[in-house]
Protein backbone atom coordinates (compact mmCIF):
# COMPACT_ATOMS: atom_id res chain seq x y z
CA UNK A 1 0.00 0.00 0.00
CA UNK A 2 2.76 2.46 0.85
CA UNK A 3 4.42 1.70 -2.49
CA UNK A 4 1.20 2.70 -4.28
CA UNK A 5 1.06 5.93 -2.32
CA UNK A 6 4.65 6.76 -3.26
CA UNK A 7 3.91 6.26 -6.96
CA UNK A 8 0.79 8.42 -6.87
CA UNK A 9 2.62 11.17 -4.99
CA UNK A 10 5.18 11.36 -7.80
CA UNK A 11 2.47 12.01 -10.38
CA UNK A 12 1.62 15.64 -10.90
CA UNK A 13 -1.99 16.80 -10.92
CA UNK A 14 -1.59 17.53 -14.64
CA UNK A 15 -0.47 13.92 -15.27
CA UNK A 16 -3.53 12.65 -13.45
CA UNK A 17 -5.87 14.96 -15.37
CA UNK A 18 -4.36 13.98 -18.72
CA UNK A 19 -5.05 10.35 -17.94
CA UNK A 20 -8.59 11.07 -16.73
CA UNK A 21 -11.50 10.70 -19.10
CA UNK A 22 -13.13 13.83 -20.44
CA UNK A 23 -16.22 12.93 -18.42
CA UNK A 24 -14.22 12.79 -15.19
CA UNK A 25 -12.42 16.05 -15.97
CA UNK A 26 -15.81 17.68 -16.64
CA UNK A 27 -17.20 16.36 -13.35
CA UNK A 28 -14.09 17.67 -11.55
CA UNK A 29 -14.97 21.13 -12.89
CA UNK A 30 -18.48 20.87 -11.51
CA UNK A 31 -20.29 20.11 -14.76
CA UNK A 32 -23.48 18.17 -14.16
CA UNK A 33 -23.02 14.95 -16.09
CA UNK A 34 -26.25 13.73 -17.66
CA UNK A 35 -26.31 10.38 -19.41
CA UNK A 36 -26.29 12.10 -22.81
CA UNK A 37 -23.36 14.36 -21.89
CA UNK A 38 -21.50 11.28 -20.72
CA UNK A 39 -22.06 9.67 -24.13
CA UNK A 40 -20.74 12.78 -25.92
CA UNK A 41 -17.66 12.77 -23.65
CA UNK A 42 -17.12 9.08 -24.32
CA UNK A 43 -17.31 9.67 -28.07
CA UNK A 44 -14.76 12.49 -27.81
CA UNK A 45 -12.43 10.29 -25.75
CA UNK A 46 -12.50 7.70 -28.52
CA UNK A 47 -11.72 10.05 -31.43
CA UNK A 48 -8.16 10.93 -32.42
CA UNK A 49 -8.89 13.35 -35.25
CA UNK A 50 -10.79 16.66 -35.34
CA UNK A 51 -14.50 15.82 -35.58
CA UNK A 52 -17.25 18.36 -36.12
CA UNK A 53 -20.56 18.32 -34.22
CA UNK A 54 -22.30 16.25 -36.92
CA UNK A 55 -19.62 13.55 -36.76
CA UNK A 56 -19.81 13.52 -32.96
CA UNK A 57 -23.61 13.32 -33.17
CA UNK A 58 -23.46 10.38 -35.59
CA UNK A 59 -21.16 8.42 -33.27
CA UNK A 60 -23.17 9.38 -30.17
CA UNK A 61 -26.40 8.15 -31.81
CA UNK A 62 -24.77 4.75 -32.31
CA UNK A 63 -24.61 4.55 -28.52
CA UNK A 64 -27.87 6.36 -27.70
CA UNK A 65 -30.22 6.98 -30.65
CA UNK A 66 -32.18 9.56 -28.62
CA UNK A 67 -29.34 12.10 -28.50
CA UNK A 68 -30.31 15.27 -30.35
CA UNK A 69 -27.87 17.36 -32.36
CA UNK A 70 -28.79 20.33 -30.13
CA UNK A 71 -27.56 18.34 -27.11
CA UNK A 72 -24.23 17.78 -28.84
CA UNK A 73 -23.89 21.50 -29.64
CA UNK A 74 -24.77 22.52 -26.06
CA UNK A 75 -22.35 19.97 -24.61
CA UNK A 76 -19.54 21.08 -26.92
CA UNK A 77 -20.10 24.74 -25.97
CA UNK A 78 -20.07 23.85 -22.26
CA UNK A 79 -16.86 21.81 -22.57
CA UNK A 80 -15.22 24.55 -24.62
CA UNK A 81 -16.22 27.23 -22.11
CA UNK A 82 -14.37 25.23 -19.45
CA UNK A 83 -11.30 24.77 -21.71
CA UNK A 84 -11.81 21.00 -21.72
CA UNK A 85 -11.90 21.00 -25.52
CA UNK A 86 -10.62 23.38 -28.19
CA UNK A 87 -12.55 24.48 -31.23
CA UNK A 88 -10.93 25.09 -34.61
CA UNK A 89 -12.29 26.36 -37.89
CA UNK A 90 -10.11 25.13 -40.72
CA UNK A 91 -11.80 27.19 -43.41
CA UNK A 92 -14.60 24.78 -44.21
CA UNK A 93 -17.23 26.58 -42.13
CA UNK A 94 -17.39 23.85 -39.49
CA UNK A 95 -16.13 23.99 -35.92
CA UNK A 96 -13.89 21.01 -35.31
CA UNK A 97 -12.84 19.86 -31.88
CA UNK A 98 -9.90 18.36 -30.02
CA UNK A 99 -8.96 17.71 -26.40
CA UNK A 100 -8.08 20.88 -24.51
CA UNK A 101 -5.14 19.20 -22.77
CA UNK A 102 -3.23 18.44 -25.96
CA UNK A 103 0.20 20.01 -26.18
CA UNK A 104 0.52 22.99 -28.46
CA UNK A 105 0.95 21.85 -32.02
CA UNK A 106 0.36 22.96 -35.57
CA UNK A 107 -2.15 21.78 -38.12
CA UNK A 108 -1.56 21.19 -41.81
CA UNK A 109 -4.88 21.11 -43.65
CA UNK A 110 -5.09 19.38 -47.02
CA UNK A 111 -6.92 21.92 -49.20
CA UNK A 112 -8.24 19.15 -51.48
CA UNK A 113 -9.63 16.74 -48.90
CA UNK A 114 -9.90 18.71 -45.65
CA UNK A 115 -7.70 16.16 -43.89
CA UNK A 116 -6.04 17.67 -40.82
CA UNK A 117 -2.51 16.58 -39.94
CA UNK A 118 -1.10 17.54 -36.56
CA UNK A 119 2.60 18.27 -36.23
CA UNK A 120 5.21 19.43 -33.74
CA UNK A 121 8.30 21.20 -34.98
CA UNK A 122 11.26 22.15 -32.78
CA UNK A 123 12.44 24.77 -35.30
CA UNK A 124 9.06 26.50 -35.18
CA UNK A 125 9.01 26.38 -31.37
CA UNK A 126 12.43 28.08 -31.28
CA UNK A 127 11.41 30.63 -33.93
CA UNK A 128 8.24 31.69 -32.11
CA UNK A 129 10.23 32.15 -28.88
CA UNK A 130 12.89 34.23 -30.67
CA UNK A 131 10.27 36.42 -32.33
CA UNK A 132 8.41 36.98 -29.07
CA UNK A 133 11.64 37.74 -27.18
CA UNK A 134 12.74 40.21 -29.86
CA UNK A 135 9.37 41.98 -29.45
CA UNK A 136 9.56 41.87 -25.64
CA UNK A 137 7.05 39.10 -24.96
CA UNK A 138 6.83 35.61 -23.51
CA UNK A 139 4.74 33.23 -25.61
CA UNK A 140 1.72 31.96 -23.68
CA UNK A 141 0.11 30.11 -26.57
CA UNK A 142 -0.18 29.93 -30.34
CA UNK A 143 -2.25 28.60 -33.20
CA UNK A 144 -0.57 27.48 -36.39
CA UNK A 145 -2.65 26.39 -39.34
CA UNK A 146 -1.02 25.70 -42.68
CA UNK A 147 -3.10 24.98 -45.78
CA UNK A 148 -1.68 23.10 -48.72
CA UNK A 149 -1.94 20.53 -51.46
CA UNK A 150 0.14 17.36 -51.63
CA UNK A 151 3.25 17.58 -53.78
CA UNK A 152 3.35 15.64 -56.98
C-alpha positions in Angstrom: 0.0 0.0 0.0 2.8 2.5 0.9 4.4 1.7 -2.5 1.2 2.7 -4.3 1.1 5.9 -2.3 4.7 6.8 -3.3 3.9 6.3 -7.0 0.8 8.4 -6.9 2.6 11.2 -5.0 5.2 11.4 -7.8 2.5 12.0 -10.4 1.6 15.6 -10.9 -2.0 16.8 -10.9 -1.6 17.5 -14.6 -0.5 13.9 -15.3 -3.5 12.7 -13.4 -5.9 15.0 -15.4 -4.4 14.0 -18.7 -5.1 10.3 -17.9 -8.6 11.1 -16.7 -11.5 10.7 -19.1 -13.1 13.8 -20.4 -16.2 12.9 -18.4 -14.2 12.8 -15.2 -12.4 16.0 -16.0 -15.8 17.7 -16.6 -17.2 16.4 -13.4 -14.1 17.7 -11.6 -15.0 21.1 -12.9 -18.5 20.9 -11.5 -20.3 20.1 -14.8 -23.5 18.2 -14.2 -23.0 14.9 -16.1 -26.3 13.7 -17.7 -26.3 10.4 -19.4 -26.3 12.1 -22.8 -23.4 14.4 -21.9 -21.5 11.3 -20.7 -22.1 9.7 -24.1 -20.7 12.8 -25.9 -17.7 12.8 -23.7 -17.1 9.1 -24.3 -17.3 9.7 -28.1 -14.8 12.5 -27.8 -12.4 10.3 -25.7 -12.5 7.7 -28.5 -11.7 10.0 -31.4 -8.2 10.9 -32.4 -8.9 13.3 -35.2 -10.8 16.7 -35.3 -14.5 15.8 -35.6 -17.3 18.4 -36.1 -20.6 18.3 -34.2 -22.3 16.2 -36.9 -19.6 13.5 -36.8 -19.8 13.5 -33.0 -23.6 13.3 -33.2 -23.5 10.4 -35.6 -21.2 8.4 -33.3 -23.2 9.4 -30.2 -26.4 8.1 -31.8 -24.8 4.7 -32.3 -24.6 4.5 -28.5 -27.9 6.4 -27.7 -30.2 7.0 -30.6 -32.2 9.6 -28.6 -29.3 12.1 -28.5 -30.3 15.3 -30.4 -27.9 17.4 -32.4 -28.8 20.3 -30.1 -27.6 18.3 -27.1 -24.2 17.8 -28.8 -23.9 21.5 -29.6 -24.8 22.5 -26.1 -22.4 20.0 -24.6 -19.5 21.1 -26.9 -20.1 24.7 -26.0 -20.1 23.8 -22.3 -16.9 21.8 -22.6 -15.2 24.5 -24.6 -16.2 27.2 -22.1 -14.4 25.2 -19.5 -11.3 24.8 -21.7 -11.8 21.0 -21.7 -11.9 21.0 -25.5 -10.6 23.4 -28.2 -12.6 24.5 -31.2 -10.9 25.1 -34.6 -12.3 26.4 -37.9 -10.1 25.1 -40.7 -11.8 27.2 -43.4 -14.6 24.8 -44.2 -17.2 26.6 -42.1 -17.4 23.9 -39.5 -16.1 24.0 -35.9 -13.9 21.0 -35.3 -12.8 19.9 -31.9 -9.9 18.4 -30.0 -9.0 17.7 -26.4 -8.1 20.9 -24.5 -5.1 19.2 -22.8 -3.2 18.4 -26.0 0.2 20.0 -26.2 0.5 23.0 -28.5 0.9 21.9 -32.0 0.4 23.0 -35.6 -2.2 21.8 -38.1 -1.6 21.2 -41.8 -4.9 21.1 -43.6 -5.1 19.4 -47.0 -6.9 21.9 -49.2 -8.2 19.1 -51.5 -9.6 16.7 -48.9 -9.9 18.7 -45.6 -7.7 16.2 -43.9 -6.0 17.7 -40.8 -2.5 16.6 -39.9 -1.1 17.5 -36.6 2.6 18.3 -36.2 5.2 19.4 -33.7 8.3 21.2 -35.0 11.3 22.1 -32.8 12.4 24.8 -35.3 9.1 26.5 -35.2 9.0 26.4 -31.4 12.4 28.1 -31.3 11.4 30.6 -33.9 8.2 31.7 -32.1 10.2 32.2 -28.9 12.9 34.2 -30.7 10.3 36.4 -32.3 8.4 37.0 -29.1 11.6 37.7 -27.2 12.7 40.2 -29.9 9.4 42.0 -29.5 9.6 41.9 -25.6 7.1 39.1 -25.0 6.8 35.6 -23.5 4.7 33.2 -25.6 1.7 32.0 -23.7 0.1 30.1 -26.6 -0.2 29.9 -30.3 -2.2 28.6 -33.2 -0.6 27.5 -36.4 -2.6 26.4 -39.3 -1.0 25.7 -42.7 -3.1 25.0 -45.8 -1.7 23.1 -48.7 -1.9 20.5 -51.5 0.1 17.4 -51.6 3.2 17.6 -53.8 3.3 15.6 -57.0 
